[in-house]
Amino acid sequence: MTFPGTPRPRPRWHHAETDLDDFAIVSYRVDPDALARHLPRGFAPMKMTFGDGPGALVSAVAFRDRDFRFRFLPQVGIDCGQINYRAYVTAHGRPGVWFFGTALDHPVVAIPRYVWGMPWRRARIAIEADWDAAPARWELRAEQAYCEAAELPGPLPLLDGFAGESDWLERLTHPTLGWYRRGDGRVGTYSIWHPVMRPRHLAATSARFPIFERLGLITPGTVPHSVLAQPSLHFDIHTPPRRFRA
């Protein structure tokens, strides 16, 4: 049975929407205890059983925003690169993702950073993809972070740590709730919606994400667990974020 997705909340006037081009989820297996040290009380790593033992996952999610716009200001659209750094967690029993931070290649980063207190910063980001090549290729360059990946032949295999396609579609590609540490030290939250992904399976030929290294979750030579990518994906973002209350 294929994961059916989640119902789309009714878009509101204060929400935002965008199309994410050259979208990729580059995931790493990490030690759950190391990840737990970075989470607030009531939050826990989403533990998984891999072929050789227990673990957890974190991801760098990179894409190019195309025509990002607030619904109350439809005449103003933004195009830029973005990278979200996240971990798969439960918050007081609810599944979702913990955001370590976001890099955005646009001055509008000032709104989430200074108005909403989110851990966002400005960075130069270059993302390129050739979906018609054989194999298809995807590449990210952003300061010290980089990833080069090529599509693997054949259908998407069973991903290590997951029971099947519905499992990884729901947990790895479809979390709709997120939490983060605000600038004032409190926890913030927001939600999104997107249709079910139909990703292509790539393998990284080289990759490095220093933010995960600084957190003590991976080392420079760590090989990604998986790279799932899609040419384009629509997103609804339920802005503004708000304070989290358990």
C-alpha positions in Angstrom: 0.0 0.0 0.0 1.4 3.4 -1.0 1.4 6.3 1.4 -1.6 8.4 0.5 -0.3 11.7 1.9 -2.1 14.1 4.2 -5.2 16.3 3.7 -4.4 19.8 2.5 -5.3 22.5 5.0 -7.3 25.3 3.6 -4.9 28.0 2.5 -5.3 31.2 4.5 -4.6 34.8 3.4 -1.5 34.9 5.7 0.1 31.7 4.3 2.9 31.5 1.8 3.4 29.2 -1.2 6.2 28.2 -3.5 7.5 25.7 -6.0 10.7 24.0 -5.0 12.9 23.2 -8.0 15.8 20.7 -8.0 14.6 19.4 -4.6 16.8 16.9 -2.8 16.9 15.3 0.7 20.4 14.3 1.6 20.2 12.1 4.7 22.8 10.8 7.2 22.5 8.1 9.8 23.6 9.4 13.2 23.8 8.2 16.8 20.5 8.8 18.6 22.3 9.7 21.9 24.4 12.3 20.2 21.3 13.8 18.5 19.3 13.8 21.8 21.9 16.1 23.4 20.8 18.9 21.0 17.0 18.5 21.6 14.8 20.3 24.2 13.0 18.4 27.0 10.1 16.4 25.7 11.8 15.9 22.3 13.4 12.7 21.3 15.2 11.2 18.2 13.0 9.1 16.0 14.9 5.8 16.5 15.2 3.3 13.7 16.6 -0.2 13.3 19.1 -0.4 10.5 20.7 -3.5 9.1 23.5 -3.4 11.6 21.8 -1.8 14.6 19.9 1.2 15.9 20.3 4.8 14.7 18.5 8.0 13.8 18.5 10.3 10.7 19.2 13.9 9.9 18.9 15.6 6.5 20.1 18.5 4.5 17.1 19.5 2.3 18.2 21.7 -0.5 16.2 23.3 -3.3 15.6 26.5 -5.3 12.6 28.5 -4.3 10.6 29.5 -7.4 8.1 32.3 -7.0 7.9 32.2 -3.2 5.1 34.5 -2.3 2.8 35.4 0.5 -0.9 35.0 -0.4 -1.6 38.6 0.8 1.1 39.9 -1.6 0.8 37.9 -4.7 2.5 40.4 -7.0 5.9 39.9 -5.2 7.7 36.6 -5.8 11.1 35.5 -4.7 13.5 33.1 -6.4 16.5 31.8 -4.4 18.4 28.8 -3.1 17.6 27.4 0.3 19.0 24.6 2.6 17.1 23.3 5.6 19.1 21.3 8.2 16.7 18.9 10.1 16.5 15.9 12.3 13.6 13.4 12.5 12.1 13.5 16.0 9.1 13.2 18.2 7.9 16.2 20.2 5.9 15.0 23.3 5.0 12.0 21.2 4.1 13.8 17.9 6.4 13.0 14.9 8.0 15.8 12.9 11.4 17.4 12.4 13.7 19.5 14.5 15.4 22.3 12.5 19.0 23.1 13.4 19.0 26.0 11.0 18.3 27.3 7.4 20.5 29.0 4.9 18.8 31.3 2.4 20.3 33.1 -0.6 18.2 36.2 -0.4 17.9 39.4 1.8 14.4 38.4 2.8 16.1 36.1 5.3 15.8 39.1 7.7 12.1 38.4 8.2 12.4 34.8 9.6 15.6 35.7 11.5 14.7 39.0 13.1 10.9 39.1 13.0 10.1 35.5 13.9 13.3 34.6 15.8 14.1 31.6 13.5 17.7 30.2 13.1 18.1 31.4 9.6 21.1 33.0 8.0 22.2 34.4 4.6 24.5 32.2 2.4 25.4 31.9 -1.2 23.8 28.8 -2.6 24.2 27.3 -6.1 22.1 24.2 -7.1 22.2 22.7 -10.5 20.6 19.5 -11.9 20.2 17.7 -15.2 17.2 15.5 -15.0 17.4 14.3 -18.6 21.0 13.1 -18.4 21.8 9.4 -18.2 22.3 9.2 -15.3 20.5 12.3 -14.0 22.8 14.5 -11.9 22.3 16.9 -9.0 24.9 19.3 -7.5 24.9 21.7 -4.5 27.5 24.3 -3.6 27.0 26.6 -0.6 30.1 27.9 1.1 31.8 24.8 2.8 28.7 22.6 2.1 28.6 20.6 -1.1 27.1 17.5 -2.6 27.4 15.8 -6.0 25.0 13.0 -6.7 24.0 10.8 -9.7 20.8 8.8 -10.2 21.0 5.0 -9.6 19.6 2.6 -12.2 16.4 0.7 -11.6 13.5 1.3 -9.3 13.9 2.8 -5.8 15.2 0.1 -3.5 14.2 -0.7 0.1 15.9 2.0 2.2 17.8 0.8 5.1 15.9 1.4 8.4 12.5 1.5 6.8 9.8 -1.2 6.5 8.9 -0.3 2.9 7.9 2.5 0.5 5.0 3.8 2.6 7.2 4.0 5.7 10.0 6.1 4.2 7.5 8.2 2.2 5.7 9.2 5.4 8.6 9.6 7.8 11.5 10.8 5.6 9.7 12.9 2.9 6.5 14.0 4.4 6.9 15.5 7.9 4.4 18.4 8.1 5.3 19.7 11.6 8.6 21.3 12.5 10.2 22.9 15.6 13.2 25.0 16.2 15.0 27.0 18.9 14.0 30.7 18.8 16.4 33.5 19.3 14.9 34.1 22.8 15.7 30.4 23.7 12.1 29.2 23.5 10.8 26.7 21.0 8.9 27.7 18.0 6.9 25.7 15.6 5.3 25.9 12.1 3.7 23.5 9.6 3.7 22.9 5.9 1.8 20.8 3.3 2.9 19.3 0.0 1.7 16.5 -2.2 3.2 13.1 -1.9 6.8 13.0 -3.3 7.6 10.8 -6.2 11.4 11.0 -5.7 14.2 9.5 -7.7 17.0 7.7 -5.9 20.5 9.2 -6.3 23.8 8.3 -4.7 26.3 10.9 -3.5 29.7 10.8 -5.2 30.9 13.5 -2.8 29.2 15.3 0.1 30.0 17.4 3.1 27.8 19.4 5.5 29.8 21.1 8.2 26.8 22.0 10.3 26.3 18.3 11.1 30.1 17.9 11.8 30.0 20.9 14.3 27.1 19.3 16.1 29.2 16.1 16.5 26.7 14.0 14.5 29.0 13.0 11.5 32.6 13.3 10.5 33.9 14.8 7.2 34.1 11.4 5.5 30.6 10.2 6.5 28.7 8.8 3.5 25.1 9.8 3.2 22.4 7.2 4.0 20.4 8.3 1.0 19.7 11.0 -1.6 16.1 11.4 -2.7 15.4 14.0 -5.3 12.6 15.4 -7.5 12.6 18.0 -10.2 9.9 20.1 -8.7 7.5 20.0 -5.7 4.8 22.5 -4.6 4.7 23.7 -0.9 2.2 25.5 1.2 3.9 27.2 4.2 1.6 28.0 7.1 3.1 31.3 8.1 3.7 32.9 10.5 5.4 30.4 12.9 4.4 30.5 16.5 5.6 29.6 20.0 5.4 25.9 20.8 3.2 24.8 23.6 3.3 21.1 24.5 
